[in-house]
């Protein structure tokens, strides 16, 4: 089997996303998810940028201390992958790695516009599908992904 980024398997990443699907999720929840992620990042002194979208609207954005302006561009590129494919950016990457190719080669999409690098995650609601996305950039891509998973795992909408 082909070695994948972080040793992840595509099927496991899809199962992970299913386990992180919400019963409901509102614009307010999107803002609160952003604040939750920012608190976690600040507590760990992570130099990241965090963005949360709800539908096509920007619900939350924070550039934390030590983050780079380049990370904003990475988030835009990650968001295009999540919006187009409805899966995490790491899942999009690993899907093609398992096939012995790359996201860019397989899709023909320009890497300057689409970044299949960990750190983009769809916000999923049962019976609806993708309602937004949550993004982190500033750490190595697997760490960006794992940070988002940790945030989604501990976030409780409406709490």
C-alpha positions, 0 to 999 in steps of 0.5 A: 500500500502507498504511504499516505500523509500522516499514515491516514487511510481515506476510509478512516478519515470519512468515518471520522467525519461521520462521527463528527456530524452534528444534529444541528448547527447554526450561524451562532454555533459557527461563531462559537466554534471559532471562539472555541478553537481560538481558546484552544489555540491560545491556551496551547500557544499555537501560531494559527489562523482560524476561520469558520464559514456557515453557508457562503458567509464568513462567520469567524476569523482570527489571526492568532499571535505568531501566525503568518499572513501566508496562512490566510492564502492557505485557508482560501485554497483549503476552503475551495477543496472543502466547498467543492468536494465536501470532505476534509482537505486531508481526506482529499489528499489521502484519497489520491495518495492511496491510488498512487497519485496526487490530488492535483494530478488526479483532479487537474485543479491548480495547486495555486487555487486548491490546497489538499493539505490538512487543515480544512474540515466540512461542518456536517449536519445529519440529513443535510450534509455540508453547512459550512467549514472550519479551517486552521493554518499555521502548523504542519498539515497533519497537526492542522487537521488534528487540531480541527478534529480536537476542536470539533470533538470537544465543541458542543453546539448551543452550550 
